[in-house]
Amino acid sequence: MNTGKTEKMVTLSLLAGIAYLLMFIEIPILPVFGWLKLDFSDIPILIGTFLYGPVSGILVAFIRSTLNFITSGGNLGALIGNGAGFLATVCYLVPIYSMMKKKHSNKNLIQGIMYATVLMTIFMSVANYFVITPFYLNVLGMDFGMSIATMILYGIVPFNLIKGTAVGVAFFVVYKKVIPVLEKRIAKKVSN
């Protein structure tokens, strides 16, 4: 195995570990929906995506979610939650990467974040309506005390809009400061 591949594996592993640790810093943002908590674990995933491409970013997201699944008990509820989180992250990273692949500019990054936020919100709303919430209700016997439509309208939609925006703003700052330095470092090592 050459040094470039080894460095990539180590970098992606570190990013996955950082993403996993960031999952523990959760911020509840909608008091009625206390189980919906904002974390910034998507930032290292986006960094991996921009350094090595979307497949690498998806791999980092998968490792993060798998680690969290295992350490949170490995039960059915953890599987559903981590599966949903993984899919939300994929929905979020692809539009941002696609817009920036066209042209690296502030405008494209902001548009990518906006598209990603809308896509993630729509996807998570549909997934919660048809799959995720019915699974929690019917298989795990949970009761949220409201209809699925009410929960999506007042919980899932606002939460994902807030999360997408907050993560996007944080990534914008990271992207402007960190990504150029890392890209130069990687390009320098590749050319040597």
C-alpha positions as CSV (number, residue, x, y, z in Angstrom):
1,M,0.0,0.0,0.0
2,N,1.5,3.4,-0.9
3,T,1.8,6.3,1.4
4,G,-1.0,8.3,-0.3
5,K,-3.6,5.5,0.3
6,T,-2.4,5.0,3.9
7,E,-2.7,8.8,4.6
8,K,-6.1,8.8,3.1
9,M,-7.3,5.9,5.2
10,V,-5.9,7.5,8.4
11,T,-7.4,10.9,7.5
12,L,-10.8,9.4,6.9
13,S,-10.6,7.3,10.0
14,L,-9.7,10.4,12.1
15,L,-12.6,12.4,10.5
16,A,-15.0,9.5,11.3
17,G,-13.8,9.5,14.9
18,I,-14.2,13.3,15.2
19,A,-17.7,13.1,13.7
20,Y,-18.6,10.3,16.2
21,L,-17.4,12.4,19.1
22,L,-19.2,15.5,17.9
23,M,-22.5,13.5,18.0
24,F,-22.2,13.7,21.8
25,I,-22.4,17.5,21.8
26,E,-26.1,17.7,21.1
27,I,-28.2,20.9,21.3
28,P,-32.0,20.5,21.7
29,I,-33.6,23.2,19.6
30,L,-37.3,22.4,19.7
31,P,-38.5,21.9,23.3
32,V,-41.6,19.9,22.4
33,F,-39.5,17.6,20.2
34,G,-36.7,16.9,22.7
35,W,-35.4,13.8,20.8
36,L,-34.5,16.0,17.8
37,K,-31.1,17.4,18.7
38,L,-28.6,19.4,16.6
39,D,-25.0,18.2,16.4
40,F,-22.2,19.2,14.1
41,S,-20.9,15.7,13.2
42,D,-21.6,16.5,9.5
43,I,-18.7,19.0,9.5
44,P,-15.9,16.4,9.5
45,I,-17.9,14.3,6.9
46,L,-18.1,17.3,4.6
47,I,-14.3,17.9,5.1
48,G,-13.7,14.3,4.0
49,T,-16.0,14.8,1.1
50,F,-14.1,17.9,-0.1
51,L,-10.7,16.3,0.4
52,Y,-11.4,12.9,-1.2
53,G,-14.8,13.0,-2.9
54,P,-18.4,12.1,-2.1
55,V,-17.7,8.3,-1.8
56,S,-15.2,9.0,0.9
57,G,-17.6,11.4,2.7
58,I,-20.3,8.7,2.6
59,L,-17.8,6.2,4.0
60,V,-17.0,8.6,6.9
61,A,-20.7,9.1,7.6
62,F,-21.2,5.3,7.6
63,I,-18.4,4.7,10.0
64,R,-19.7,7.5,12.3
65,S,-23.2,6.1,12.3
66,T,-22.0,2.5,12.8
67,L,-19.8,3.5,15.8
68,N,-22.8,5.3,17.3
69,F,-25.1,2.4,16.7
70,I,-22.7,0.0,18.4
71,T,-21.9,2.2,21.4
72,S,-25.6,3.2,21.9
73,G,-26.6,-0.4,22.6
74,G,-27.0,-1.8,19.1
75,N,-30.8,-2.1,19.6
76,L,-33.6,-1.5,17.0
77,G,-34.2,2.1,18.0
78,A,-30.5,2.9,17.6
79,L,-30.5,1.2,14.2
80,I,-33.4,3.3,13.0
81,G,-32.0,6.6,14.4
82,N,-28.5,6.0,13.0
83,G,-29.9,4.8,9.7
84,A,-32.0,8.0,9.4
85,G,-29.0,10.1,10.4
86,F,-26.8,8.5,7.8
87,L,-29.4,9.0,5.1
88,A,-29.9,12.7,6.1
89,T,-26.1,13.2,5.9
90,V,-25.9,11.7,2.5
91,C,-28.8,14.0,1.3
92,Y,-26.9,16.9,2.8
93,L,-23.4,16.3,1.4
94,V,-24.3,15.5,-2.2
95,P,-25.8,18.8,-3.2
96,I,-23.1,20.8,-1.5
97,Y,-20.3,18.8,-3.2
98,S,-22.1,18.9,-6.6
99,M,-22.4,22.7,-6.5
100,M,-18.8,23.2,-5.5
101,K,-17.6,20.7,-8.1
102,K,-19.0,23.1,-10.8
103,K,-17.1,26.0,-9.5
104,H,-15.4,26.8,-6.2
105,S,-17.1,30.1,-5.1
106,N,-18.9,31.5,-2.1
107,K,-22.1,31.7,-4.2
108,N,-22.0,28.0,-5.2
109,L,-21.2,27.0,-1.6
110,I,-24.2,29.0,-0.3
111,Q,-26.5,27.6,-3.0
112,G,-25.2,24.1,-2.3
113,I,-26.0,24.6,1.4
114,M,-29.5,25.9,0.6
115,Y,-30.2,23.0,-1.8
116,A,-28.9,20.5,0.7
117,T,-31.0,21.9,3.5
118,V,-34.2,21.7,1.3
119,L,-33.3,18.2,0.0
120,M,-32.6,16.9,3.5
121,T,-35.8,18.5,4.9
122,I,-38.0,17.0,2.1
123,F,-36.3,13.6,2.3
124,M,-36.5,13.4,6.1
125,S,-40.2,14.5,6.1
126,V,-41.2,11.9,3.5
127,A,-39.1,9.2,5.2
128,N,-40.6,10.0,8.6
129,Y,-44.1,10.1,7.3
130,F,-43.9,6.7,5.5
131,V,-41.2,4.7,7.2
132,I,-39.3,6.0,10.3
133,T,-42.1,7.3,12.5
134,P,-44.5,4.4,11.6
135,F,-41.7,2.0,12.5
136,Y,-41.2,3.7,15.9
137,L,-45.0,3.6,16.5
138,N,-45.8,0.1,15.3
139,V,-42.7,-1.9,15.9
140,L,-41.3,-0.3,19.0
141,G,-44.7,0.8,20.4
142,M,-43.7,4.4,21.0
143,D,-46.3,7.1,21.4
144,F,-45.3,10.6,20.4
145,G,-48.7,12.1,21.6
146,M,-49.5,13.6,18.2
147,S,-50.3,12.6,14.6
148,I,-47.4,11.9,12.3
149,A,-48.5,14.8,10.1
150,T,-48.4,17.2,13.1
151,M,-45.0,15.9,14.1
152,I,-43.6,16.4,10.7
153,L,-45.1,19.8,10.2
154,Y,-44.0,21.2,13.5
155,G,-41.0,19.1,14.4
156,I,-39.2,17.4,11.4
157,V,-39.5,20.3,8.9
158,P,-38.4,23.1,11.3
159,F,-35.7,20.9,12.8
160,N,-34.1,20.0,9.5
161,L,-34.3,23.6,8.2
162,I,-32.5,24.8,11.4
163,K,-30.0,22.0,11.3
164,G,-29.2,22.4,7.6
165,T,-28.7,26.1,8.1
166,A,-26.6,25.8,11.3
167,V,-24.4,23.1,9.9
168,G,-24.1,25.0,6.6
169,V,-23.0,28.2,8.4
170,A,-20.4,26.3,10.4
171,F,-19.1,24.5,7.4
172,F,-18.9,27.8,5.4
173,V,-16.5,29.1,8.0
174,V,-14.5,25.8,8.1
175,Y,-14.4,25.6,4.3
176,K,-13.0,29.1,4.0
177,K,-10.3,28.6,6.7
178,V,-9.4,24.9,6.7
179,I,-10.1,23.2,3.3
180,P,-7.6,25.3,1.3
181,V,-4.8,24.5,3.7
182,L,-5.6,20.8,3.7
183,E,-6.0,20.7,-0.1
184,K,-2.6,22.3,-0.5
185,R,-1.0,19.9,1.9
186,I,-2.5,16.9,0.0
187,A,-1.5,18.3,-3.4
188,K,2.0,18.9,-2.2
189,K,2.3,15.3,-0.9
190,V,0.9,13.9,-4.1
191,S,3.4,15.8,-6.3
192,N,6.3,14.6,-4.2
